[in-house]
Amino acid sequence: MAASTRQYPLWISGNPCETGDLMPVLDKTTGDVYAYVHRAGKTEVDRALSAARRAVEERPFPVTERYEVLMKAAGLLKERARDLADTIVAEAGKLRRDALNEVFWSVDLLVESAEEAKRMHGETFRLPVPGLDDKTCYTIRQPVGVVCAITPFNFPLNLAAHKVAPALAAGNAVVLKPAEQTPVIAWKLCEILVEAGVPEGYLHCLNGDGETVGEQLVGDGRIDFYSFTGSAEVGRRIKERSGLRRTALELGSNSATIVHADYDPEAAAAACCQSAFSNAGQVCISLQRVYVHESIYEPFLQALVNRTNALKVGDPRDESTDIGPMISEAAAIRLAEWIDEAVAQGAVAHTGCRREGAYVWPTVLTGVKPDMKVVCAETFGPVVSVIPYSRLEEAIAMVNASEYGLQAGILTNDLAAAMEASRRIRTGGVIIGGTCSFRIGSMPYGGVKNSGIGREGPRYAIEEMSDLKTVVILH
């Protein structure tokens, strides 16, 4: 181990905790060890959960303090934006400009969560029953208790903020388990929140893999709520083991966008290129399937191919780079095998179809079949399939012919077509005049079918992470 390689401890009750069991974190561009984090064991998980349980039961987190802590943390996040972005570039392989955007999105999330902490409210109403019509009933929202947040690698700061900030805003204690590939940025988020004044026992960060730390967390009855972003397979496991405890699961997708006959094919290609290949396609709502009306199919395809061929694959620290590495060489190999399999089965690759290490060149496919992995499974990489259609009903049916249902888009200026699509597409969100990959932090975000349950976005996450209590006054 190089003497200059930094080690990051766990966070337990606002204090750093070293275990001596070091887990390497790789620089995704070079493959070199970037940092080491201390790995949690059974003892550390037990300590964190016991402290979290005591905190919520013995020392409530007042609303005014929640607001002040989150606002201060937002300011610190903004002040340290460049260092945080550098961390994301190193351990996630993200383009630097995208990493900076992720930091600023996270600043906004903390501010919005702080504001929503002050807006938690209930309703007051009378009881429409003879003899009780002069009595009063009202509802209040209270913290659910201990929240376990399990976060992925693709937006390692933003998605941690999406879970931790609303959980704290609702008055809960939080145990954060970040992805093994990107734990340092989660550590720095917790450092900022501790510095901002999160009370003792209300924040913990435990590093480790899913098979050990994750399994222990999911099986522990001291946790009241699970917020997870990741694969459908792991989501099912959490749901099975959590029993009657509540969950919010943001799972897989193979998101689609319809390009209708009235839309400019060049403008559509520009939007779809960005949507398919941003963050090397490692986005839950990345464009994977694009259904294009047959009347504009050829000009759209040519424009998309031209734009895709112009993209530069390379070092994410280089400002001229458009696509950096995937999270690991194993992930890149898996995707390349799926692309090769599709081509062997009759698909045509108009671009890309090339891999070097963890880099996969952006690939545009046509001639695909519904049962090919690149169509029906979640690719989570820089590949998009272009499929023609003749009638809008046909396109909507193909969008819906998926086990997933996170988000979809329709590019059209036809109001009737847009409204028809919004009514009939079965996803958690439909974007009119944009692609499936549009998202801002405050909007309700989540899916149907195998894309999960629950909604993110500060206001909606706070509702998920709080209990509605009814109070009746009979005196």
N, C-alpha and C positions, 0 to 999 in steps of 0.2 A: 504494500500500500504506500503510495507516494505521500511524503510528509505534508505536502501542500494540499492534499485532497481533504476537503472539509467533511466533518461528521455532523449529522443532525440528530439530536435526541428525540424522544417522544415528548408530547405535551400531556401531562396529567395534572388536573386541577390547577392549571396555570403555571406549572413548574416543569422545567426540562427534566427528563428522566432517561438515563443511559442504561442500556441492558448489556452492552458488550457484544451482542449478537448483531453483527453489521451486515447490511444488505446493500450491494453496490447499485448505483444509479448510473446508467450509461448516457453519454452524450449521443443523441440519436443521429447526428451527422457524422461524427468521427468513429463512433463505436467504443471510444475510450471511457474509462470510469470518470464520471463527472463529480460524484459525491458518494458518501456512504450515509445511510440512515440506520438508526438503531431499530431492530425488529422487536415487536412486542411478543411476549409469551403469555401463558395462562395467568401468571401472577399480575402482570401489568393490565391485562384486560379486566381482571377482577377488581383491581384497585380503582381503575377508571370508572367502572360501572357502579361500584359502591359509593364513590365520591359523588357521582352524578345523581344517584338516588337520594343520598343525604341532602344534597343541595336543594333539589326541588321540593323535598318534604319538609325541610327545616328552615330554609332561607330563601323566600320568594324574591324574584328579580323584578323590582318595581318598573313600571312602564317608563317613567321619566329617565331612569338609569339606562334602560334598553335603548331609548332614543339617543341619549348622549354618547353611549359607547359606540353604537353603530355609526353615528355621524363623525365621531373622532376617528374611527377606523377608516371610514371613507376618505377622510383627509390624509391620513398616513399612507393609504394605498396610492392615492394620487401623487403624493410627494415622492414615493419610491417606485414610480411607474417604470422607469428605465431598468432598474435592477430586477424588478419582477418580470419584465418582458424578456430580459436576457436569460432568466431562469427558465421561462417557458420555452424559449428557443432551444436551449441546451437539452432539457430533458424530454420535450415533446417533439422537437424537430420542426416547429412551426415557423413560418416566415416571420421576420421581426416586426413588420408592419401589422401583421395579424395578431401577433402577441401583444403589441401595444394596444390595439383595439380591444383585445380581451381584458386587459387591465382596466381600461376606461369603462367598458361595459360593467365590470365588477364594481367599480366605484359607484356607478348609477344604481346598481342593485342594492348596495348597502344603504344608500340614501333613501331609496324607495322603501326598503324594509323598515328603516327607522321611522319614516313618515307613517307607514301602515301600522306600526306599533301603537301610535297615538289614535288610530282610527278604529281599533277593534271595538265593536259595538254590538248591542243586541236590540231587541224590540220590546215595546211595552204594549199590552192589549188587555181588554177586559174579557171576562169569562161569560159567554152568552148562554148562561144556564139560569133558570129561575131560582132566585134566592142568592145567586152569586154575581148578578150583573153589576153590583157596586164594588166588587173585589177586583184586584189587579194581579196580572201575571206579567212577568218580564223574563227575558233571556240575557245571559251574559256568556262571554267566551273566556275560557280558562286554559292554561297550558296543559297539553296532553301529558307531559312529564319528561321522560328521557327519549330523545330522538337519536337514532343511529343513522348517520349519513354515509353512504358508500358511493364513491365518485369514480368516474372513468378518466382515461388519459387524454381524450381528444380536446377537451376544454378544461384543463386541470384546475384553473383558478375560477373561471366563471361558473362552472357547474358546482364547485364546492361552495361558492358564494350563494348560488341559487338555493342551496339546502341549509347551510349554516346560518345565513343572515335572517331568513324568515323564521327559522326555529328559535333563534335567540329573541327575535322581535316578538314572538308569541309567548316568551317567558320560559322556554324549555331549556334543559341542559342538553348538550350535544356531544356525541362521540363520533368523531370523523375518522373514517377509514379510507384513505386515498388509494388510487391505483398504484400498484407496485412500480410501474414504469415512471410515474411522475409524482413522487411524494414530497419533493423539496418545496414546490410552490405552495402546496397545502400547509406545510410547516410554516412558511413565511406568512401565510394568511393568518394562521393561529397566533403567530408571534405578534402580529399587528393587533389582533383582537385582544390579546392579553395586555399589551401595552395600552390599549384604549380603555381598559378597565373592566373586562368581563369578570364577574365575581368568581371566587374560588368554587370549584366544583362544576361550573357551568360549561366548560370547554375542555375537550380532550382530543388528542390526535394520536392514533395508533397505526403504526406501519406494520405491514406483513402481507402474506398472500391470502387468497380467499379460502384455500383449503384448511388453513389453521386459524388465523385471526378472524376471518370472515365467518367461518363455521361457528366459532365460539360465540361471536356476537349474535348471530342469527338464532342460536339456540338458548340465549339467556333471557329469562323471564323478567329481568329488571328493565328491559327496554320496552317502551310503550308504542313506538312508531318507527318504521323503517322507511327511509327515502333512498331509493336506489336508481342509478342510471347505468345501463349495461345490457348484456345479452338477455334474450328471452329465456334461455335455459337457466341462467342464474336467477332471473326474476321469479321463475316458477319455483325454484328451490327455496327462495326467501318466503314466498307466499305459503308454501307447504309447511314450512317450519315455524312461521310466525303465528299460525293458528288464528285466533280471534283478534289478535293485535292488528292495528291498522297499518297500511302500507301505501306508499306512492311509488309506482314503478314506471320508469320511462325506459322502454325496451327497444327492440330492433325496428327496422323499417327498410323498405325498398321503394322510397318515395318516387312519385310520378308527377309529371306536368303535361298538360294538354296544350298544344299549339294549334289554335283554331284557324279556319280558312281565311278569316279577315285580318289576321295579324301579320305585320311586316316580318318576313323570314329572317332578314339580317338582324333586326332588333331582337327577335326571339333567340337567334343563335348566340348573340352576345350574352343575353341573360342566362341561357342554358349552359353555356361554357363556364361562366362564373359559378353557377349553382352546382355543376357536376364535379368540378375539380378543385374548388377551394379547400384548403387544408388537406390536400392530397386525397380528397374524397372521404376523409374520415370525419364525417358529420352525420348525426342521426337522420337529419332531413336533407342530406345530399341528394341531388337529382340522379336517380339511377335508371329510370324509365321515362322516355319522352315520346308521347304519342302526337304525331304531326299529321294534319290533314293532307290527304293525297294531292290536293291542288298546289300545295306549296312545299311538298316533301323534298323534291330535288334541290331547289334553291336553298332551303333551310339546311339540308345535309351538307351541301357544298360550303355554305358559310360557316357551319359548325366545324367542319374539317379544317378549313383555312385558319380559323381562330385557334383551334386546338394545336395545330402544327406550329403556330407562332409562340406557344407557351415554352418558357425556358425551365427545364428541370435542373436543379442543382442545390448548392449550399444555401440554406435558408437565411444565413447571415448576409448574403449578397443581395443588395437592394434590387437587382435586376431579375432575381429568381422569382418564378411564378409558382413552382411546385417543389416542395422539399421531400424529404424521405417519409415513408410510412413509419409507424411506431417501432417496427422491428423487421429484420430480414425474414423471419418466419411468416409474418403477416403478408409481406410482399410476395413470398414464394406461394403462399396459399392463393392469393389473388391471381398471380400469373398462371397458376395451374387452372383456375376457373376460366380465364380468358382462353387459354390454349384448348381446353375442353370444348368451349363453345365453338371455336373455329373448326375444330375437328368434326363437330356435329353439323357444320354448315353455315355458321355465322361468318360475316365478313368484317375484318378489322381494317378500318380506313386510316387509323392513326395508331401510334403506340405499339402495342403487342411486344413490349420490350421491358426487361427487368435487369437492373444491376444492383446487387446488394439489397438494401432496403428501399431503393428507388424503383418505382413503376411509372413508365411513361404514360401520359393520359391517352386513353383508348376509347375510340368511338366505334361501336359495333352496329351492324345492321343484319338482317336475315336471321334474327334470333327467334327461338321458340319459347313458349311460355314456361316449359319445364326446365329450361337451362338455369343453372345456378346464378348466372349473371342477371337473370330476370326475376326468378322467384325467391331467391335467398337475399340476404343482405351482404352486398359486396364490401362495403366500408373501405373503399379505395377508389382511385381515379379511373373509373370506367362507366360509360353510359351507353345504353341501347336505344336506338332510334327506330320507331315502329310507326308505319303509316296507318291511317284509318280513313273511312269514307263518311261515316255518320257520327254525330256527337254521341248518340246513345251507345255506339260501339266503343268509342274511346272511354266513356264512363265505365262501361262494363269491364274493360281491360284494366282500368285503374283499380276497380274494386276486386278484381280477381287475384287477391293477395291475402295471405294470412295476417299481414300487417295493416295498420291504418293510422299512421302518425300524422302526416300532413300531405297535402296535394296542392298543385297550382293549376291555373288555367290562364293562358295568355290570349286574350280576346278583347275586342271593343264592342262586342255584341252583348247588350245587357241581358237579353233573354237567355242566351247561351250560358252566360256567367251565372245567372240565378238558377238555371236548371242544373248546372254542375254543382253549385254550392248545396243544393237540396239533395242531390242523388249520390254524390261521392261520399263514401263511408270512411271518413278519417276524422281525427280530432280537430283538424283545422283545414280550411280551404282558402288559398290565397288567389284573389282575383286580380288580374293585371300583373302578376308576379309568379315566380316559381315556388316550388314546394319548400325551398330552403329559407324563406323569409322568417325572421324571428326578432322581436325586441323583448327585453327582459320583463316588462310590465304586463305583457299579454298572457292570457291563460294558455298554457302549452302542455299538451299531453295527447295520448292516443287512445284508440279503440282496438278491439281484437287483440292480436299478440303484440301490439305496440305498447300495451301497458294499461295502468289504471291511475287515476289521480291527475292533478294539474299542478304545474309549476307557474312561477310568476309570483312576486311577493304577496300580493293580496290573497291570491288563491291558495298558495302554499300555507299561509298563516291559518286560513280556514281549515285546511287539511290537518294542520299540526296543533289544533286547539279543540277543546270539547265544548259543546253547546250545553249550557246548564239552564234549566227552567226553574224560576223562582215564583211561587204563588203566595200572595199575601191575603190571608183570610180574616185577619183581625180588622 
